[in-house]
Amino acid sequence: MELYLLLSLVIVADAAILRFIPKRRQIVRFASMSILFAAETILLVALVQSPLHPVYRPEDLPRTFWIQILICSWWVLAARALVLSLALLRSLRRSAVKNKLLWNVIAASIYICAGLAILGLVFEFPLQGIMATSGIIAIVLGLALQSTLADVFSGISLNIERPFQIGDEILLEGGAEGQVIEMNWRSTHLRNSANDLVIVPNSAIAKMRIQNHSGGSRRYNGSLTIVIDSRNEPELALETLKQAAMTCPAILDRPTPSVAAADFKADRITYEVNFSTASIAAAGDARSQLIAQLYKRARPSGRPGVGGSAIAQDSLESRPIFLFKASELFNHIPLLEPLSSSEKDELNTKIIRRTFGAGEELLTQGATLEAVQFVFSGVIEATREVQDGRKLKVGKLGPGDSFGILSLLTGMHTEDVTLTSLTSGLLLGLYSKDLEPILQSRPELIELLSHSVSKLQQFIAMFDQAAIQPAIISQPDLLWHIKQFFRLGARRDSN
């Protein structure tokens, strides 16, 4: 068989075989490609002596054009072999997170060099004229695509410097934040906590200050600014804000949330609450939980009943919040809001005050409770012993929360959790007999209370059911824990 026909068959076989080998089997693809490329090189050398300076035999002169096509194919296959070789080394030496943009630039450069070699060595075109013409074209395109080229080169710079990778959670100057899900030639795509896709041009990112929350760990440090009426003592405000933050499930226990006074004006003091969450995606939930918890102990100042004169509802001036007193607690508990002012005043006279210190056990699971308790200040941890004897954390109670409503409604004095104080604080209690006349005259109040108790019972039932089921860790979280345990990220950085 003629050499050029045999070479053609090998090239066709090469393309067919690699098409049926999955890309994930890189070693098999590389081995098959290497064997086929070696055979193609041997046949080509036997046909034209060298792909750099082809020498055609007299009997092959009528087929010169087709032989040149075969030589061009060899150059393309050589470029492909080099690209696959570099890809194999890249996959063996680095993690699964890759710089796609930089890799595309390298691969494109290899194929461009192969194209120039085909023009100059195979078809003997004058490359000087081609380079001069391409230079003029490049100038015209550069002026027309100035913005796009700025994004491209900025993307290359970001991929070389690597201030972040795909999967990292970053905060950009200006407020854009989220997880990096894609880095292409022109822009970087982020997925924020609201599950929205944020697309930022690479040229803009190159000029911004970048905070990478995944650089050391996935923990995110967030903050929330709260403005409080200056009539509240700063010590009380600092303590209440910290306790409210400690109660939020989305906020980590370690490091402990902190509060600092940031600004002081005549009628208000600005405080900054600093906290940590497990990831940037949980920051939004943490802020929402903190505001909801704080609302149980505070209201906007200037409203009737919150101390101070009323302010017009259509006023555009922002108002600070006011931490109400213990005597006004019943005015702001949703379950007791239907009561009249006289009924609330009567209940205030029957309040039982109980102070507690940090580490004190306030309630034992299964113990009796004679009165409903309202947490005016302090943080209390709730734990529950499940069927297998383990004691698991259920949650936390903070300023404005309550417990013992089941005893109030049914007389069932056994409680479902153990309560232990984490900080010092104050409980305000009411006996069932003190609320009995009001409940008898207000059936709608019983319905509200029973609904609250029903939700609590459902939560406890779901908690017990989840406790006896094995925890399932998602694949990304499992991969991250394995890398942290073996310090794979640290080794990669040190290399």
C-alpha positions as CSV (number, residue, x, y, z in Angstrom):
1,M,0.0,0.0,0.0
2,E,1.2,3.5,-0.8
3,L,2.7,5.4,2.2
4,Y,0.4,8.4,1.8
5,L,-2.7,6.1,1.8
6,L,-1.4,4.3,4.9
7,L,-0.8,7.6,6.6
8,S,-4.3,8.8,5.8
9,L,-5.8,5.7,7.3
10,V,-3.8,6.1,10.5
11,I,-4.9,9.8,10.8
12,V,-8.5,8.8,10.3
13,A,-8.1,6.0,12.9
14,D,-6.6,8.4,15.3
15,A,-9.5,10.8,15.1
16,A,-12.0,7.9,15.4
17,I,-10.4,6.1,18.4
18,L,-9.9,9.3,20.5
19,R,-13.5,10.3,19.9
20,F,-14.8,7.1,21.6
21,I,-12.4,7.4,24.6
22,P,-14.1,9.6,27.4
23,K,-12.2,12.8,28.2
24,R,-12.1,11.9,31.9
25,R,-9.8,9.0,31.1
26,Q,-6.9,11.2,30.4
27,I,-4.1,8.6,30.8
28,V,-5.8,6.2,28.4
29,R,-6.3,9.0,25.9
30,F,-2.7,10.2,26.2
31,A,-1.3,6.7,25.8
32,S,-3.4,6.0,22.7
33,M,-2.6,9.4,21.2
34,S,1.2,8.9,21.8
35,I,1.2,5.5,20.0
36,L,-0.8,6.8,17.1
37,F,1.2,10.0,16.8
38,A,4.5,8.0,16.8
39,A,3.2,5.8,14.0
40,E,2.1,8.9,12.0
41,T,5.5,10.5,12.5
42,I,7.3,7.4,11.3
43,L,5.1,7.3,8.2
44,L,5.5,11.0,7.5
45,V,9.3,10.8,7.7
46,A,9.3,7.9,5.4
47,L,7.2,9.8,3.0
48,V,8.8,13.3,2.9
49,Q,11.9,12.8,5.2
50,S,11.0,15.7,7.5
51,P,7.9,17.8,8.3
52,L,10.2,20.9,8.7
53,H,11.6,20.7,5.2
54,P,9.5,18.3,3.1
55,V,11.3,16.6,0.2
56,Y,8.9,15.1,-2.3
57,R,9.8,12.0,-4.3
58,P,9.5,12.1,-8.1
59,E,6.6,9.6,-8.1
60,D,4.7,11.7,-5.5
61,L,4.8,15.0,-7.5
62,P,1.3,14.5,-8.9
63,R,0.0,14.1,-5.4
64,T,1.9,17.0,-3.8
65,F,-1.2,18.9,-2.7
66,W,-2.7,15.9,-0.9
67,I,0.6,15.1,0.7
68,Q,0.8,18.8,1.9
69,I,-2.7,18.2,3.5
70,L,-1.3,15.2,5.3
71,I,1.7,17.3,6.5
72,C,-0.8,20.0,7.8
73,S,-2.7,17.3,9.6
74,W,0.5,16.1,11.2
75,W,1.2,19.7,12.5
76,V,-2.3,19.9,13.9
77,L,-1.9,16.5,15.6
78,A,1.5,17.6,17.0
79,A,-0.1,20.7,18.5
80,R,-2.9,18.5,19.9
81,A,-0.3,16.1,21.4
82,L,1.5,19.0,23.1
83,V,-1.8,20.4,24.5
84,L,-2.9,17.1,25.9
85,S,0.5,16.5,27.4
86,L,0.4,19.8,29.2
87,A,-3.2,19.1,30.3
88,L,-2.1,15.7,31.8
89,L,0.7,17.3,33.7
90,R,-1.6,20.0,34.9
91,S,-4.2,17.6,36.2
92,L,-1.5,15.5,38.0
93,R,0.1,18.5,39.7
94,R,-2.8,20.7,40.6
95,S,-6.3,20.4,42.2
96,A,-9.5,20.1,40.3
97,V,-10.0,23.9,40.3
98,K,-8.3,25.2,37.2
99,N,-7.6,28.5,35.6
100,K,-9.7,28.0,32.5
101,L,-8.9,31.3,30.9
102,L,-5.1,31.1,31.2
103,W,-5.2,27.5,29.9
104,N,-7.3,28.6,26.9
105,V,-4.6,31.2,26.1
106,I,-1.8,28.7,26.2
107,A,-3.7,26.2,24.1
108,A,-4.6,28.9,21.5
109,S,-1.0,30.0,21.3
110,I,0.2,26.5,20.6
111,Y,-2.4,26.1,17.7
112,I,-1.5,29.5,16.3
113,C,2.2,28.5,16.2
114,A,1.2,25.3,14.5
115,G,-0.7,27.4,11.9
116,L,2.2,29.6,11.2
117,A,4.5,26.6,10.8
118,I,2.1,25.2,8.2
119,L,2.0,28.4,6.2
120,G,5.8,28.9,6.3
121,L,7.2,25.4,6.1
122,V,4.5,23.5,4.2
123,F,3.2,26.1,1.7
124,E,6.3,28.4,1.9
125,F,4.3,31.6,2.3
126,P,6.4,34.7,3.3
127,L,5.7,35.1,7.0
128,Q,7.2,38.6,7.0
129,G,4.3,39.9,4.9
130,I,1.8,38.0,6.9
131,M,3.1,39.5,10.2
132,A,3.1,43.0,8.7
133,T,-0.5,42.6,7.5
134,S,-1.6,41.1,10.8
135,G,0.0,44.0,12.7
136,I,-2.2,46.5,10.8
137,I,-5.3,44.4,11.4
138,A,-4.4,44.1,15.1
139,I,-4.1,47.9,15.4
140,V,-7.6,48.3,13.8
141,L,-9.1,45.6,16.0
142,G,-7.4,46.9,19.1
143,L,-9.0,50.3,18.6
144,A,-12.4,48.8,17.9
145,L,-12.3,46.3,20.7
146,Q,-10.5,48.4,23.3
147,S,-13.0,47.6,26.1
148,T,-13.2,43.9,25.3
149,L,-9.5,43.6,25.1
150,A,-9.1,45.3,28.5
151,D,-11.4,42.6,30.0
152,V,-9.4,39.8,28.3
153,F,-6.0,41.0,29.5
154,S,-7.4,41.8,32.9
155,G,-8.8,38.2,33.0
156,I,-5.3,36.9,32.1
157,S,-3.7,38.9,34.8
158,L,-6.3,37.7,37.4
159,N,-5.6,34.1,36.4
160,I,-1.9,34.5,36.7
161,E,-2.0,36.3,40.0
162,R,-4.9,34.1,41.3
163,P,-6.5,36.3,44.0
164,F,-9.4,33.9,43.9
165,Q,-10.4,30.6,42.3
166,I,-13.7,29.0,41.2
167,G,-15.5,28.1,44.3
168,D,-14.1,30.9,46.5
169,E,-16.4,33.3,48.2
170,I,-15.3,36.9,47.6
171,L,-16.4,40.4,48.5
172,L,-15.6,43.1,45.9
173,E,-15.2,46.8,46.6
174,G,-18.6,48.4,46.1
175,G,-20.6,45.6,47.8
176,A,-20.8,42.8,45.2
177,E,-20.2,39.5,46.9
178,G,-20.8,35.8,46.3
179,Q,-19.3,32.5,45.2
180,V,-17.2,32.5,42.1
181,I,-18.8,30.0,39.7
182,E,-17.2,30.9,36.4
183,M,-14.2,32.9,35.0
184,N,-14.2,33.4,31.3
185,W,-12.5,35.7,28.7
186,R,-14.5,38.7,29.5
187,S,-16.1,38.5,32.9
188,T,-16.3,36.7,36.3
189,H,-19.6,35.2,37.4
190,L,-20.7,35.3,41.1
191,R,-23.6,33.5,42.8
192,N,-24.7,35.7,45.8
193,S,-26.6,34.8,48.9
194,A,-29.9,35.6,47.2
195,N,-29.1,33.0,44.5
196,D,-28.7,35.7,41.9
197,L,-26.1,35.7,39.2
198,V,-23.8,38.7,39.4
199,I,-21.6,39.3,36.3
200,V,-18.6,41.6,36.8
201,P,-16.2,42.6,33.9
202,N,-12.6,41.5,34.5
203,S,-11.3,45.0,33.9
204,A,-13.5,46.3,36.7
205,I,-12.4,43.5,39.1
206,A,-8.7,44.3,38.3
207,K,-9.2,47.8,39.8
208,M,-11.2,46.7,42.9
209,R,-10.1,45.8,46.3
210,I,-10.9,42.0,46.7
211,Q,-11.6,40.3,50.0
212,N,-11.4,36.5,49.6
213,H,-13.3,34.8,52.4
214,S,-12.1,31.3,51.3
215,G,-8.4,32.2,51.3
216,G,-7.9,30.8,54.8
217,S,-11.2,29.2,55.7
218,R,-14.8,29.4,54.6
219,R,-15.8,31.4,57.7
220,Y,-17.2,34.8,56.9
221,N,-17.0,37.8,59.2
222,G,-20.0,40.1,58.9
223,S,-21.4,43.2,60.6
224,L,-24.6,45.0,61.2
225,T,-25.0,48.7,62.2
226,I,-27.7,49.4,64.7
227,V,-28.8,52.9,65.8
228,I,-30.2,53.1,69.4
229,D,-31.9,56.0,71.2
230,S,-29.4,57.7,73.4
231,R,-31.8,57.5,76.4
232,N,-30.8,53.9,76.7
233,E,-27.6,53.4,78.7
234,P,-24.7,52.3,76.5
235,E,-23.9,49.4,78.8
236,L,-27.5,48.1,78.5
237,A,-27.4,48.5,74.7
238,L,-24.1,46.8,74.4
239,E,-25.2,43.8,76.5
240,T,-28.6,43.5,74.7
241,L,-27.1,43.6,71.2
242,K,-24.5,41.0,72.1
243,Q,-27.1,38.7,73.7
244,A,-29.3,39.0,70.6
245,A,-26.4,38.1,68.4
246,M,-25.5,35.1,70.5
247,T,-29.0,33.8,70.2
248,C,-29.1,33.7,66.3
249,P,-28.6,30.1,64.9
250,A,-26.7,31.3,61.8
251,I,-24.1,33.1,63.9
252,L,-21.1,31.0,65.1
253,D,-20.4,30.6,68.8
254,R,-16.7,31.0,68.2
255,P,-15.5,33.6,67.8
256,T,-18.0,35.2,70.1
257,P,-20.0,38.1,68.6
258,S,-18.8,41.5,69.7
259,V,-20.4,45.0,69.8
260,A,-18.8,48.4,69.8
261,A,-20.1,51.9,69.9
262,A,-19.2,53.6,66.6
263,D,-20.8,57.1,66.7
264,F,-22.6,59.3,69.2
265,K,-25.0,62.1,68.5
266,A,-27.5,64.1,70.6
267,D,-30.4,61.6,70.2
268,R,-28.7,58.4,69.1
269,I,-25.7,56.2,69.5
270,T,-24.6,54.0,66.6
271,Y,-23.4,50.5,67.4
272,E,-21.7,48.0,65.2
273,V,-22.4,44.3,65.8
274,N,-19.6,42.0,64.5
275,F,-20.2,38.3,64.0
276,S,-19.0,35.2,62.1
277,T,-20.9,32.8,60.0
278,A,-20.0,29.4,58.5
279,S,-20.0,30.9,55.0
280,I,-20.8,34.0,53.1
281,A,-24.1,32.5,52.0
282,A,-25.3,32.4,55.7
283,A,-24.6,36.1,56.3
284,G,-28.0,37.3,55.0
285,D,-29.8,34.8,57.3
286,A,-27.6,35.9,60.2
287,R,-28.6,39.6,59.7
288,S,-32.3,38.7,59.4
289,Q,-32.2,36.6,62.6
290,L,-30.4,39.4,64.5
291,I,-33.0,42.0,63.5
292,A,-35.9,39.6,64.3
293,Q,-34.4,38.8,67.7
294,L,-33.7,42.5,68.5
295,Y,-37.3,43.4,67.6
296,K,-38.4,41.4,70.6
297,R,-36.7,44.0,72.9
298,A,-36.8,47.2,70.9
299,R,-39.1,49.4,68.9
300,P,-38.5,52.6,66.9
301,S,-38.4,55.6,69.3
302,G,-40.9,58.4,69.2
303,R,-44.0,56.2,69.0
304,P,-46.7,56.4,71.6
305,G,-46.0,54.1,74.5
306,V,-42.2,53.9,73.9
307,G,-41.2,57.0,75.7
308,G,-41.0,60.4,74.1
309,S,-43.4,62.3,71.9
310,A,-45.0,60.8,68.8
311,I,-43.5,61.5,65.4
312,A,-45.6,61.9,62.3
313,Q,-46.0,58.6,60.4
314,D,-45.0,60.2,57.1
315,S,-41.7,61.6,58.6
316,L,-38.8,60.9,56.3
317,E,-36.2,61.2,59.1
318,S,-34.8,57.9,60.2
319,R,-35.4,57.2,63.8
320,P,-33.3,55.2,66.3
321,I,-34.7,52.2,68.2
322,F,-35.5,52.3,71.9
323,L,-35.0,49.3,74.3
324,F,-38.2,49.2,76.4
325,K,-38.2,48.6,80.1
326,A,-39.2,45.4,81.9
327,S,-42.6,47.0,82.9
328,E,-43.4,47.4,79.2
329,L,-42.5,43.8,78.2
330,F,-46.2,42.7,77.9
331,N,-46.9,45.6,75.5
332,H,-44.6,43.9,73.0
333,I,-45.2,40.2,73.4
334,P,-47.2,39.1,70.4
335,L,-49.1,36.5,72.4
336,L,-50.3,39.1,74.9
337,E,-50.9,42.0,72.6
338,P,-54.7,41.5,72.5
339,L,-54.9,42.3,76.2
340,S,-56.2,45.8,77.2
341,S,-54.0,48.3,78.9
342,S,-55.7,47.7,82.3
343,E,-55.1,43.9,82.0
344,K,-51.4,44.4,81.1
345,D,-51.0,46.8,84.1
346,E,-52.6,44.2,86.4
347,L,-50.3,41.5,85.1
348,N,-47.3,43.8,85.7
349,T,-48.1,43.9,89.4
350,K,-47.9,40.1,89.6
351,I,-44.6,39.6,87.8
352,I,-42.1,37.4,89.5
353,R,-38.5,38.6,88.9
354,R,-35.7,36.1,89.0
355,T,-32.0,36.9,88.3
356,F,-29.6,34.2,87.2
357,G,-25.9,33.9,86.6
358,A,-23.8,32.3,83.9
359,G,-23.7,28.5,84.0
360,E,-26.9,28.1,86.1
361,E,-29.3,25.3,85.3
362,L,-32.7,27.0,85.0
363,L,-34.8,24.0,84.0
364,T,-34.2,20.2,83.8
365,Q,-35.8,18.1,81.2
366,G,-38.8,16.3,82.6
367,A,-38.9,18.7,85.7
368,T,-42.0,20.6,86.8
369,L,-42.5,24.3,86.0
370,E,-45.1,26.3,87.8
371,A,-45.1,29.5,85.7
372,V,-44.5,30.8,82.3
373,Q,-41.1,32.6,82.0
374,F,-40.2,35.5,79.8
375,V,-36.5,36.2,79.1
376,F,-36.0,39.9,79.6
377,S,-32.2,39.7,79.4
378,G,-29.6,36.9,79.1
379,V,-28.8,34.0,76.8
380,I,-30.1,30.5,77.7
381,E,-29.1,27.3,75.9
382,A,-31.6,24.5,75.4
383,T,-30.5,20.9,75.2
384,R,-32.5,17.7,74.9
385,E,-31.6,14.1,75.8
386,V,-32.7,11.8,72.9
387,Q,-33.5,8.1,72.9
388,D,-29.9,6.9,72.7
389,G,-28.8,9.0,75.7
390,R,-27.1,11.7,73.8
391,K,-27.6,15.3,74.9
392,L,-28.0,17.5,71.8
393,K,-28.3,21.3,71.5
394,V,-31.8,22.4,70.5
395,G,-31.2,26.1,70.3
396,K,-30.9,29.3,72.3
397,L,-33.3,31.6,74.0
398,G,-32.5,35.3,74.2
399,P,-34.1,38.6,75.2
400,G,-37.9,38.5,74.3
401,D,-38.2,34.7,74.2
402,S,-40.3,32.6,76.6
403,F,-40.8,29.1,77.9
404,G,-43.3,27.2,80.0
405,I,-46.4,28.0,77.9
406,L,-47.3,24.3,77.8
407,S,-47.6,24.4,81.6
408,L,-49.7,27.5,81.4
409,L,-52.3,26.0,79.1
410,T,-52.5,22.3,80.0
411,G,-51.2,22.0,83.5
412,M,-48.6,19.5,82.2
413,H,-45.6,20.6,84.2
414,T,-43.0,18.3,82.6
415,E,-40.8,20.2,80.1
416,D,-39.1,18.8,77.0
417,V,-35.7,20.4,77.3
418,T,-33.0,21.4,79.8
419,L,-32.2,25.1,80.0
420,T,-28.8,26.3,81.1
421,S,-27.8,30.0,81.2
422,L,-24.8,31.1,79.2
423,T,-24.8,34.6,80.6
424,S,-26.3,36.4,83.5
425,G,-29.8,37.8,83.0
426,L,-33.3,38.4,84.2
427,L,-36.5,36.2,84.0
428,L,-40.0,37.6,84.4
429,G,-42.5,34.9,85.4
430,L,-46.3,34.6,85.7
431,Y,-48.2,31.9,87.4
432,S,-51.1,30.2,85.6
433,K,-53.6,31.3,88.2
434,D,-52.8,34.9,87.5
435,L,-53.6,34.5,83.8
436,E,-56.7,32.3,84.4
437,P,-59.2,35.1,84.6
438,I,-57.9,36.7,81.5
439,L,-57.8,33.5,79.5
440,Q,-61.4,32.7,80.5
441,S,-62.6,36.1,79.1
442,R,-60.3,36.0,76.0
443,P,-60.8,32.7,74.1
444,E,-58.9,34.1,71.1
445,L,-55.8,34.4,73.3
446,I,-56.0,30.7,74.1
447,E,-56.1,29.9,70.4
448,L,-52.9,32.0,69.8
449,L,-51.1,30.3,72.7
450,S,-52.1,26.8,71.6
451,H,-50.9,27.6,68.1
452,S,-47.5,28.6,69.5
453,V,-47.3,25.4,71.7
454,S,-48.3,23.2,68.7
455,K,-45.4,24.7,66.6
456,L,-43.0,24.0,69.5
457,Q,-44.2,20.4,69.8
458,Q,-43.8,19.8,66.1
459,F,-40.3,21.2,66.3
460,I,-39.4,18.8,69.2
461,A,-40.9,15.8,67.3
462,M,-38.8,16.7,64.1
463,F,-35.7,17.2,66.3
464,D,-36.1,13.7,67.8
465,Q,-36.7,12.1,64.4
466,A,-33.6,13.8,62.9
467,A,-31.5,12.8,66.0
468,I,-31.9,9.1,65.3
469,Q,-31.0,9.4,61.6
470,P,-27.4,9.4,60.5
471,A,-26.1,12.8,59.3
472,I,-25.5,12.9,55.5
473,I,-22.6,15.1,54.5
474,S,-22.8,16.5,51.0
475,Q,-19.9,15.7,48.6
476,P,-18.5,19.3,48.4
477,D,-18.5,19.5,52.2
478,L,-16.9,16.1,52.5
479,L,-14.2,17.0,49.9
480,W,-13.5,20.2,51.8
481,H,-13.1,18.4,55.2
482,I,-10.8,15.8,53.6
483,K,-8.5,18.6,52.2
484,Q,-8.5,20.4,55.5
485,F,-7.6,17.2,57.4
486,F,-4.7,16.3,55.1
487,R,-3.7,20.0,54.6
488,L,-3.8,19.6,50.9
489,G,-4.4,23.3,50.3
490,A,-1.4,24.2,52.4
491,R,0.9,21.7,50.6
492,R,-0.3,23.1,47.2
493,D,0.5,26.7,48.3
494,S,3.9,25.7,49.6
495,N,4.8,24.2,46.3
